Amino acid sequence: MKIHIIGGGNLGVAIALGITNYTTNNSVKITRRNTESIQYLEQKGITVSNSNTYEIEKADVIILTVKPYQVESVLNEITPFIANKVIVSAVSGYLIENIQKNAQNSCSVIRIMPNIAIQFGESATCISFTEKDKNAAKPIIEMFQQLGTAPIIEEKLMDAATVLGACGTAYALRYIRASMQAGIEIGFDSQTALAIAAQTAKGAAKMLLEEKIHPEQLIDRVTTPQGCTIVGLNEMEHQGFSSSLIKGIKTSLQKIKE
């Protein structure tokens, strides 16, 4: 597919790099008003432009990674050139029906919520679409399945997907940072502590994705009677580890819905 990404910020660049590095037979263009900071993408085979409409008529798919307040003006700018194409929106909080309306119902519209790990082919990209765009969504789903996981969800859960999958990257990194800090306290230098903590988190996630079982079943493999793992887990729970994380996720969702 010929893919045209509008919005060369962190997420747009991550998507462009992910598609380029981890999928085949796809070409990518990306736009940003000030292109200086993303010119390096040209060296990776990604076309960079400061015009949202540059060769857009040649695109099969247009991915929107702009801010919500920019969507209407961007769609007004590009709608004359994108009849019968596929718009893929990664814009938080912007409904499919509103995109359709602003695009004059001229395109298929699919919503996605990836995270920045897509740059390394490891995103959890939630996808939503209407029944009429089911066929148009198939190649989009297949592409994002090559870039991590790509669960199909109802559009009403897109805000929740933002919190759990996109904001969740920061939550996971905060856990790793805390593990790293603890590792330094118990004797490791910072680089070694980080390497152990990050790989341990990666390994735990890999086991869950491969075995498709409840986390507690894997925890049971590590916890022995009167062992050091269970006393550590119990102390974390006494200090509110799980409840703090749950409260944080729910608070983030409340903020999105304001």
C-alpha positions as CSV (number, residue, x, y, z in Angstrom):
1,M,0.0,0.0,0.0
2,K,1.0,3.6,-0.5
3,I,0.6,5.2,2.9
4,H,0.4,9.0,3.6
5,I,0.8,10.0,7.2
6,I,-0.4,13.4,8.2
7,G,1.3,14.6,11.4
8,G,5.0,14.1,11.9
9,G,5.1,14.1,15.7
10,N,6.2,11.3,18.0
11,L,3.4,8.9,17.1
12,G,3.4,9.6,13.4
13,V,7.1,9.1,13.1
14,A,6.9,5.9,15.2
15,I,4.2,4.5,12.8
16,A,6.2,5.5,9.7
17,L,9.3,3.7,11.1
18,G,7.4,0.7,12.1
19,I,5.7,0.3,8.7
20,T,9.0,0.8,6.9
21,N,11.0,-1.6,9.1
22,Y,8.6,-4.4,9.9
23,T,6.2,-4.7,6.9
24,T,6.7,-5.4,3.2
25,N,5.4,-3.9,0.0
26,N,4.3,-0.6,1.7
27,S,5.7,2.9,0.9
28,V,5.4,5.8,3.4
29,K,5.1,9.5,3.1
30,I,4.9,11.7,6.2
31,T,4.0,15.4,6.5
32,R,4.9,18.1,9.0
33,R,4.7,21.9,8.7
34,N,8.3,22.2,9.9
35,T,10.2,19.2,8.5
36,E,13.7,20.0,9.9
37,S,13.4,17.5,12.8
38,I,12.2,14.6,10.6
39,Q,14.5,15.0,7.6
40,Y,16.5,12.0,8.8
41,L,13.6,9.8,7.8
42,E,14.5,10.3,4.1
43,Q,17.6,8.2,4.7
44,K,15.3,5.4,5.7
45,G,13.2,5.5,2.6
46,I,10.4,7.6,4.0
47,T,9.3,10.6,1.9
48,V,9.0,13.8,4.0
49,S,7.0,16.8,3.0
50,N,5.6,20.0,4.6
51,S,2.5,19.8,2.4
52,N,-0.5,17.6,3.6
53,T,-1.6,17.2,0.0
54,Y,1.7,16.4,-1.6
55,E,1.0,13.4,-3.9
56,I,-1.9,12.5,-1.7
57,E,-4.0,11.5,-4.7
58,K,-1.5,8.6,-5.2
59,A,-2.1,7.2,-1.7
60,D,-4.2,4.2,-0.8
61,V,-4.3,5.0,2.9
62,I,-4.2,8.3,4.8
63,I,-3.2,8.0,8.5
64,L,-4.1,11.0,10.7
65,T,-1.8,11.5,13.7
66,V,-2.6,15.1,14.4
67,K,-4.1,16.8,17.4
68,P,-7.9,16.6,17.8
69,Y,-8.3,20.4,17.2
70,Q,-6.5,20.0,13.9
71,V,-8.6,17.3,12.4
72,E,-11.4,19.5,10.9
73,S,-9.0,21.9,9.1
74,V,-6.8,19.0,7.8
75,L,-9.9,17.1,6.5
76,N,-11.1,20.3,4.8
77,E,-7.7,20.6,3.1
78,I,-7.4,17.1,1.9
79,T,-11.0,16.0,1.2
80,P,-11.0,17.2,-2.5
81,F,-8.1,14.7,-3.2
82,I,-9.1,11.6,-1.3
83,A,-12.4,10.2,-2.6
84,N,-12.8,6.5,-2.1
85,K,-9.6,6.2,-0.2
86,V,-9.1,4.8,3.4
87,I,-8.7,7.2,6.3
88,V,-7.1,5.7,9.4
89,S,-7.4,7.9,12.4
90,A,-5.1,7.7,15.4
91,V,-6.7,10.9,16.8
92,S,-7.8,10.4,20.4
93,G,-11.5,11.1,21.1
94,Y,-12.5,11.9,17.5
95,L,-15.4,9.7,16.4
96,I,-15.7,7.9,13.1
97,E,-19.0,9.6,12.3
98,N,-17.4,13.0,12.8
99,I,-14.5,12.1,10.5
100,Q,-17.0,10.9,7.9
101,K,-19.0,14.1,8.2
102,N,-15.9,16.3,7.7
103,A,-14.7,14.2,4.8
104,Q,-18.2,14.5,3.2
105,N,-18.7,10.7,3.5
106,S,-16.3,10.2,0.6
107,C,-13.9,7.6,2.3
108,S,-13.8,4.5,4.4
109,V,-12.8,5.4,8.0
110,I,-11.0,3.2,10.5
111,R,-9.9,4.3,14.0
112,I,-6.8,3.0,15.6
113,M,-5.0,3.5,18.9
114,P,-1.4,2.3,18.7
115,N,1.4,3.2,21.0
116,I,4.9,4.4,20.3
117,A,6.4,0.9,20.6
118,I,5.0,0.4,17.1
119,Q,8.4,1.8,15.9
120,F,9.9,-1.5,17.0
121,G,7.0,-3.7,15.8
122,E,5.7,-4.1,19.4
123,S,2.5,-2.0,19.6
124,A,-0.8,-3.0,21.0
125,T,-2.9,-1.3,18.3
126,C,-6.7,-1.4,19.0
127,I,-8.8,-1.1,15.8
128,S,-12.4,-0.1,15.3
129,F,-14.6,0.4,12.3
130,T,-18.2,0.3,11.1
131,E,-19.7,-2.7,9.4
132,K,-19.8,-1.0,6.0
133,D,-16.0,-0.6,6.1
134,K,-15.3,-4.2,7.1
135,N,-13.6,-5.0,3.8
136,A,-11.6,-1.8,3.7
137,A,-10.3,-2.6,7.2
138,K,-8.9,-6.1,6.4
139,P,-5.5,-4.9,4.9
140,I,-5.2,-2.3,7.7
141,I,-5.7,-5.0,10.3
142,E,-3.2,-7.3,8.6
143,M,-0.6,-4.5,8.5
144,F,-0.9,-3.6,12.2
145,Q,-0.8,-7.3,13.1
146,Q,2.7,-7.3,11.8
147,L,3.5,-4.4,14.1
148,G,2.5,-6.1,17.4
149,T,-1.0,-7.1,18.4
150,A,-4.1,-5.6,16.8
151,P,-7.3,-6.4,18.7
152,I,-10.6,-5.3,17.2
153,I,-12.8,-3.4,19.7
154,E,-16.0,-1.4,19.7
155,E,-15.5,2.3,19.1
156,K,-17.0,3.1,22.5
157,L,-13.9,1.5,24.1
158,M,-11.4,3.6,22.2
159,D,-10.9,6.0,25.1
160,A,-10.2,3.0,27.4
161,A,-7.8,1.6,24.8
162,T,-5.9,4.9,24.8
163,V,-5.4,4.6,28.6
164,L,-4.6,0.9,28.7
165,G,-2.5,0.7,25.6
166,A,-1.0,4.1,24.9
167,C,-0.8,5.7,28.3
168,G,0.0,2.2,29.5
169,T,3.5,2.5,27.9
170,A,4.4,5.1,30.5
171,Y,3.0,3.0,33.3
172,A,5.0,0.0,32.3
173,L,8.1,2.2,32.0
174,R,7.6,3.6,35.4
175,Y,7.5,0.1,36.8
176,I,10.8,-0.7,35.1
177,R,12.3,2.5,36.4
178,A,11.3,1.6,40.0
179,S,12.8,-1.9,39.5
180,M,16.0,-0.3,38.3
181,Q,16.1,2.0,41.3
182,A,15.6,-0.9,43.6
183,G,18.3,-2.8,41.8
184,I,20.8,0.0,42.5
185,E,19.8,-0.1,46.2
186,I,20.6,-3.8,46.3
187,G,24.0,-3.5,44.7
188,F,23.9,-3.2,40.9
189,D,25.2,-0.3,38.8
190,S,22.5,1.6,37.0
191,Q,23.1,0.1,33.5
192,T,23.1,-3.5,34.8
193,A,20.0,-2.8,36.9
194,L,18.2,-1.3,33.9
195,A,19.2,-4.2,31.6
196,I,17.9,-6.8,34.1
197,A,14.7,-4.9,34.9
198,A,13.8,-4.2,31.2
199,Q,14.5,-7.7,30.0
200,T,12.6,-9.3,32.9
201,A,9.5,-7.2,32.0
202,K,9.9,-8.1,28.3
203,G,10.2,-11.8,29.2
204,A,7.2,-11.7,31.4
205,A,5.1,-10.1,28.7
206,K,6.4,-12.6,26.1
207,M,5.3,-15.5,28.3
208,L,1.8,-14.1,28.6
209,L,1.4,-13.5,24.9
210,E,2.8,-16.9,23.9
211,E,0.9,-19.0,26.5
212,K,-2.3,-16.9,26.6
213,I,-3.0,-17.7,30.2
214,H,-3.8,-15.6,33.3
215,P,-0.8,-13.7,34.8
216,E,-1.5,-15.4,38.2
217,Q,-0.8,-18.8,36.7
218,L,2.7,-17.6,35.7
219,I,3.2,-16.0,39.1
220,D,2.5,-19.3,40.7
221,R,5.5,-20.8,38.9
222,V,7.8,-18.3,40.5
223,T,6.4,-18.3,44.0
224,T,7.5,-21.1,46.3
225,P,6.2,-21.6,49.9
226,Q,8.0,-19.3,52.3
227,G,10.1,-18.0,49.5
228,C,11.5,-14.5,48.7
229,T,9.1,-13.9,45.8
230,I,5.9,-14.2,47.8
231,V,7.0,-12.0,50.6
232,G,8.0,-9.4,48.1
233,L,4.7,-9.6,46.3
234,N,2.8,-9.4,49.6
235,E,4.7,-6.3,50.7
236,M,4.0,-4.6,47.4
237,E,0.3,-5.3,47.8
238,H,0.3,-4.1,51.4
239,Q,1.7,-0.8,50.1
240,G,-1.0,-0.6,47.5
241,F,0.8,-1.7,44.3
242,S,-2.2,-3.1,42.4
243,S,-4.8,-0.7,43.7
244,S,-2.5,2.3,42.9
245,L,-2.1,1.1,39.3
246,I,-5.9,0.5,38.9
247,K,-6.7,3.9,40.3
248,G,-4.2,5.6,38.0
249,I,-5.7,4.0,34.9
250,K,-9.2,4.9,35.9
251,T,-8.1,8.5,36.7
252,S,-6.5,8.8,33.2
253,L,-9.8,7.6,31.6
254,Q,-11.7,10.2,33.6
255,K,-9.4,12.9,32.3
256,I,-9.9,11.8,28.6
257,K,-13.7,12.0,29.1
258,E,-13.7,15.5,30.5
